[in-house]
């Protein structure tokens, strides 16, 4: 119950006090309607001789007298109908608040997850599984909205139960005390099942997160898995996880059914015993017994419904807390952006004795290099040498442990990173496209980018010819991860995407590592044509790029050395001038 209380009152985007006001007013109207039934039953059915009208009846008669309403069947029936109808109207508004809040809770959790996801530190993101985020955004965010609704409905039935108890108290103190004892016994009796539902619900949340990760990883590697016919073992692992989810769902169903049927049997038995005591032992008036019967029937159903939603909250609340925990974790890992200077790239980018390590493992050690503006600088060397880490430092995705990165005469840690990154066009090694049109892949969904700008970028990337030959042109669907196109075609589209926003700096990270020599030569020629228009940094271990480079750095063992030429076998026919002169003229 405590978890439901927190969820109901603390969920962002919910309106708990509006819901509570509507529910309370609805229950008050129902109490007025029940009060009108007491004198009505007394008029139509009579009571036990010498008996005394219950407080609820006296309150109703007093209210009617003050309003000048005659104590007759027709006015009493009209009052009961009006009060109960008002109750349903207020309940309608309350449930609408709950429905709107359910959607709002899910939407806001997704929005906060996405906001903090895109603002989180890069080294935190690369250590997390994509499937975990997908599960939080899709499954747990949806279940968070659902559990808010369940919490609200639980409060709805709880409030109704309180009003039924008050109505019963105004009719018979003895039966009210009996009802309280029965209610306490009921929750003690079935409390263990609620706790068990919470435990199984937590297991289900963990199983679904694992399942989401497995499926996400498998789909991202579907082609090599299918190509080598290695899906059997992976499928077995997924099916095993699916079996755990099914088992948890079955246990939750058994627990819910046990509570539902057990509660019904328990409450019906108590109801029968209570009415028997009221009529035979205590000889309460007929009118009071009739209203008590209505209250008892409605109360039994209300308690049963409250128990049902309490079970549902217990089963689903782990998804709510998991989603909030992910939001808080991402928020705590927010990327720090202290700089506010506007970046420029008129002269050069410079690394000055820069070192960086992942954890305790050195990756970049005392690197000093210069990237002249409007020229092509090539970082070349074997895989794992530290080339991509240098690029990540230049992008501001990582912060150096020591040394300084300069943009012209401004340290990188003092510039506005948002402005700096919007000056960059970036093409990664593993080019994957969106499952959308070529236009959407190039513009990234930005409607302000014109078709003219798209075609100009395609021309600069050497992709205009093959796109024009497609039947649907720019509206051609790329397919999952761009599977419809060859590696070279994907690279050209990715290059057009990097160029369409007219960057100052173009970074190419091993963009031809998986291409044949002919396609690689064509892409190198396209890049060479851009020389003089923008600053280009190419990360590679392929010799073809040295023919268009204005400056070459050999990267090995986390260190960078300027060379005049480079061969894949590691020979360096000549070396350039030393980079110890930090402010050399490009």
Secondary structure, DSSP 8 states (H G I E B T S, - for coil): -HHHHHHHHH-TT--HHHHHHHHHHHHHHHHHHHHHHHHHHHHHH---TT----HHHHHHHHHHHHTT--SSHHHHHHHHHHHHHHHHHHHHHHHHHHHHHHHHHHHHHHHHHHHHHHHB-HHHHTTS-HHHHHHIIIIIHHHHHHHHHHHHHHHHHHHHHHHHHHHHHHH-HHHHHHHHHHHHHHHHHHHHHHHHHHHHHHHHHHHHHHHHHHHHHHHHTHHHHHHTT-HHHHHHHHHHHHHHHHHHHHHHHHHHHHHHHHHHHHHHHHHHHHHHIIIIIS---HHHHHHHHHHHHHHHHHHHHHHHHHHHHHHHHHHHHHHHHHHHHHHHTB------B----SSEEEEEEEEEEETTEEEEEEEEEEEETTSEEEEE--TTSSHHHHHHHHHTSS--SEEEEEETTEEGGGB-HHHHHTTEEEE-SS--B-SSBHHHHHHTT-TTS-HHHHHHHHHHTT-HHHHHHSTTGGG-B--TBTTTS-HHHHHHHHHHHHHTT--SEEEEESTTTTS-HHHHHHHHHHHHHTBTTBEEEEEES-GGGGGT-SEEEEEETTEEEEES---TTS--S-B---TT-TT---
